[in-house]
Amino acid sequence: MYIIASLVSLVPGYWKYRGMLDLYVLHQVVIPGLLLILTNIASEVLKRWMKSNRDYMYISTSIVLCVIVIYFNPGLHAILSVLLLPIFISVYFVQKKKIIVAGILSVAAQLVMYFTNPDRGQPNSDTIFDLLAFLMMTIGEVFIALSIMNRNIEMLDELREKSRVEQDLLIQNIVMEKDSKTDALTGLNNRRSLNAYLSVVMQVCTTTHTPLHLAVIDIDDFKLVNDQYGHPVGDVILHRIAKIIEHNVTPEDFLARYGGEEFALVISESSFDEAYELMEHIRASIASVYHSELENKPLTVSIGLCSLQSDEDQALFFSRADDCLYRAKRLGKNLIVTPTPTTQSLTYL
């Protein structure tokens, strides 16, 4: 950019200084341009080599670049003002120390150039008052940069606080949404989420003509557990049985605590025989567990299992599974009952 600007500035005075064109290009374009390029190359090399304090290297490099521009263009009006740029650049790092370092380096550069200027004391050169004025301006710019930095920090803090509040609200909404669909005792889906899931999956399965099965599971004689051992023990048993069921289902199945000691399991992507085999495995797994809280006695479950039929709504689908469950209770409990009797629908004693 410097080289382009120097060549453009040559155009207005071309005819006046055409006899000194070579000298102008050498001293105003080539030499400073090469120095600027070499300084940038050195900065890139140092950036790769330095593991820390890179920010100070950037500030120092900007000072050197400014000094080169000023040295080769001493006659330009207000050329010293370019030394204010490193101070504003340091604001980017949002650290008070770096702004002060940039200010100190800018002041040092001004002093060095003033006292080493061979034309110092000449009529058209800067006076000591010009130097003092520019030093005061630099100090003022440092304070302005610090104010800008402080405001940036305040804005960042406000954004962080706003982001934290929004994140907390999002987490609370997620937790509340999860709580509204989850049973607090067992950690399973609750009745609300079961109804929502059934309404969707039934529509999909009806449209695609894929099988869907519903099993309603009820713990046998659970009221006696609460009456004899108390509700805290009953809660422990409920949680344990829920985990046994959950351990045996697949990710494609949907398990929920429907209410009290009753669970519902929606089975998809399986044939009826596979669904029946799964429920038999769950029934046997529950019956094989002896509970220390119940004096090492086992508990059993009764299960009603049915498959979705065409043009069947959710209420009828669940009602048929529930009817099978009550039949299992009447037939002696600890068994699986389906709408159509099978050789597997036997009582397990």
VOVEXMI-926729 format. One record per residue (C-alpha): x, y, z; residue number from 1. Coordinates in steps of 0.25 Angstrom, whole numbers. Example, Ala and Ser with C-alpha at 12.3 -4.5 7.8 and 13.67 -1.06 7.14 Angstrom:
BEGIN
    east   north      up     i
      49     -18      31     1
      55      -4      29     2
***
This chain:
BEGIN
    east   north      up     i
       0       0       0     1
      11       9       3     2
      18       7     -10     3
       5       9     -18     4
       2      22     -10     5
      16      27     -13     6
      15      25     -28     7
       1      32     -28     8
       7      44     -21     9
      17      45     -32    10
       7      48     -43    11
       4      62     -39    12
      18      67     -39    13
      23      58     -50    14
      27      69     -60    15
      33      78     -49    16
      42      67     -43    17
      44      58     -55    18
      59      61     -55    19
      60      55     -42    20
      50      43     -44    21
      61      32     -42    22
      65      38     -29    23
      51      40     -24    24
      47      26     -27    25
      60      21     -21    26
      58      29      -8    27
      43      30      -7    28
      38      16     -12    29
      49       6     -14    30
      57       7      -1    31
      45      10       9    32
      37      -1       1    33
      48     -11       3    34
      50      -8      18    35
      35      -9      20    36
      35     -23      13    37
      47     -28      21    38
      40     -23      34    39
      28     -31      31    40
      36     -43      27    41
      44     -42      40    42
      30     -41      48    43
      25     -54      41    44
      38     -61      45    45
      37     -56      59    46
      23     -60      60    47
      26     -75      56    48
      38     -75      66    49
      32     -68      78    50
      23     -77      87    51
      19     -65      96    52
      18     -50      96    53
      14     -49      81    54
       5     -38      84    55
      17     -29      88    56
      24     -33      76    57
      12     -28      67    58
      12     -15      75    59
      27     -13      73    60
      26     -17      58    61
      16      -6      56    62
      25       4      63    63
      36       1      53    64
      27       2      41    65
      22      15      46    66
      37      20      48    67
      41      16      34    68
      29      23      28    69
      32      36      36    70
      47      35      33    71
      45      35      18    72
      34      45      18    73
      38      56      28    74
      32      67      20    75
      18      61      20    76
       8      69      28    77
       5      63      42    78
      13      50      38    79
      16      48      53    80
       1      44      55    81
       4      31      49    82
      11      27      62    83
      -3      28      69    84
      -7      15      61    85
       0       5      69    86
      -7      11      81    87
     -21       8      75    88
     -16      -6      70    89
     -12      -9      84    90
     -27      -7      88    91
     -30     -20      81    92
     -22     -28      91    93
     -32     -23     102    94
     -20     -22     112    95
     -16      -9     119    96
      -2     -13     120    97
      -1     -14     105    98
      -7       0     102    99
       3       6     112   100
      15      -1     105   101
      10       4      91   102
       9      18      97   103
      23      17     103   104
      29      12      90   105
      22      23      82   106
      28      33      91   107
      41      27      90   108
      41      27      75   109
      37      42      75   110
      48      46      84   111
      59      38      76   112
      54      43      63   113
      54      57      68   114
      68      57      75   115
      74      50      63   116
      68      58      53   117
      80      65      45   118
      71      77      41   119
      67      80      56   120
      68      95      59   121
      66      98      44   122
      54     108      41   123
      45      98      35   124
      48      87      45   125
      40      83      57   126
      42      91      70   127
      43      86      84   128
      29      92      86   129
      24      83      74   130
      30      71      81   131
      24      74      94   132
      10      76      88   133
      11      63      80   134
      16      56      93   135
       3      62     100   136
      -5      57      89   137
       1      43      90   138
      -2      42     105   139
     -16      47     102   140
     -18      36      92   141
     -13      26     102   142
     -24      30     112   143
     -34      30     100   144
     -30      16      97   145
     -31      12     111   146
     -45      17     112   147
     -49      10      99   148
     -43      -3     105   149
     -50      -2     118   150
     -63       0     110   151
     -60     -12     102   152
     -58     -20     114   153
     -71     -15     120   154
     -78     -19     107   155
     -72     -33     107   156
     -76     -35     122   157
     -90     -31     118   158
     -90     -40     106   159
     -84     -52     115   160
     -95     -49     126   161
    -106     -49     115   162
    -101     -61     109   163
    -100     -68     123   164
    -114     -64     126   165
    -119     -69     113   166
    -112     -82     115   167
    -117     -84     129   168
    -131     -81     123   169
    -129     -91     112   170
    -124    -102     122   171
    -136     -99     131   172
    -145    -101     119   173
    -139    -114     115   174
    -139    -119     129   175
    -154    -115     131   176
    -157    -121     117   177
    -150    -134     122   178
    -157    -134     135   179
    -171    -132     129   180
    -168    -145     120   181
    -161    -153     131   182
    -166    -161     143   183
    -158    -156     155   184
    -157    -169     162   185
    -153    -178     151   186
    -146    -169     141   187
    -155    -175     130   188
    -164    -168     121   189
    -177    -164     127   190
    -192    -165     122   191
    -192    -152     115   192
    -180    -155     107   193
    -185    -169     104   194
    -198    -163      98   195
    -190    -153      90   196
    -181    -164      85   197
    -193    -174      82   198
    -200    -164      74   199
    -188    -162      64   200
    -183    -176      63   201
    -197    -182      61   202
    -199    -172      49   203
    -185    -176      43   204
    -188    -191      45   205
    -202    -190      39   206
    -197    -182      27   207
    -185    -191      24   208
    -192    -204      28   209
    -181    -208      38   210
    -185    -216      51   211
    -186    -209      64   212
    -189    -216      78   213
    -193    -211      91   214
    -190    -218     104   215
    -197    -214     117   216
    -189    -219     130   217
    -195    -219     144   218
    -187    -224     156   219
    -196    -235     163   220
    -201    -232     177   221
    -193    -219     178   222
    -203    -213     188   223
    -199    -224     198   224
    -185    -219     197   225
    -188    -205     201   226
    -198    -209     212   227
    -188    -219     218   228
    -175    -213     216   229
    -178    -198     214   230
    -178    -189     202   231
    -163    -186     203   232
    -160    -201     200   233
    -170    -201     189   234
    -163    -189     182   235
    -150    -197     183   236
    -157    -209     177   237
    -163    -201     166   238
    -150    -195     162   239
    -143    -208     162   240
    -154    -215     153   241
    -154    -203     144   242
    -139    -205     142   243
    -140    -220     139   244
    -150    -216     128   245
    -142    -205     123   246
    -130    -214     122   247
    -137    -224     113   248
    -143    -215     103   249
    -136    -209      90   250
    -134    -195      86   251
    -145    -196      76   252
    -155    -199      87   253
    -162    -189      96   254
    -164    -191     111   255
    -172    -183     120   256
    -178    -184     134   257
    -193    -183     131   258
    -197    -181     146   259
    -196    -187     159   260
    -189    -201     158   261
    -193    -201     143   262
    -183    -200     131   263
    -186    -199     116   264
    -176    -204     105   265
    -178    -200      91   266
    -170    -210      82   267
    -167    -206      67   268
    -159    -213      56   269
    -162    -227      61   270
    -172    -238      58   271
    -182    -242      68   272
    -175    -255      71   273
    -162    -247      74   274
    -170    -237      83   275
    -176    -249      90   276
    -163    -255      92   277
    -157    -242      98   278
    -169    -240     108   279
    -167    -255     112   280
    -152    -252     115   281
    -156    -239     123   282
    -167    -247     131   283
    -157    -258     134   284
    -146    -248     138   285
    -155    -241     148   286
    -160    -254     154   287
    -145    -259     156   288
    -141    -247     165   289
    -142    -249     180   290
    -144    -236     188   291
    -137    -235     201   292
    -147    -224     205   293
    -158    -234     203   294
    -151    -245     212   295
    -144    -250     199   296
    -158    -253     192   297
    -160    -251     177   298
    -170    -243     170   299
    -177    -246     157   300
    -184    -238     147   301
    -196    -240     138   302
    -195    -235     123   303
    -205    -232     113   304
    -200    -231      99   305
    -207    -228      86   306
    -203    -223      72   307
    -208    -211      65   308
    -219    -213      55   309
    -223    -205      43   310
    -233    -193      45   311
    -230    -194      60   312
    -229    -182      69   313
    -220    -180      81   314
    -231    -182      91   315
    -236    -195      85   316
    -222    -200      84   317
    -219    -198      98   318
    -232    -203     103   319
    -230    -216      96   320
    -216    -218     102   321
    -222    -214     116   322
    -233    -224     114   323
    -222    -235     112   324
    -216    -230     125   325
    -228    -232     133   326
    -231    -246     127   327
    -216    -250     131   328
    -220    -245     145   329
    -233    -253     145   330
    -226    -266     140   331
    -216    -266     151   332
    -205    -255     149   333
    -191    -257     145   334
    -194    -259     130   335
    -196    -253     117   336
    -209    -252     110   337
    -212    -247      96   338
    -225    -245      88   339
    -223    -258      80   340
    -219    -270      89   341
    -206    -276      86   342
    -199    -288      91   343
    -190    -279      98   344
    -201    -272     106   345
    -200    -281     118   346
    -200    -279     133   347
    -186    -279     140   348
    -186    -284     154   349
***
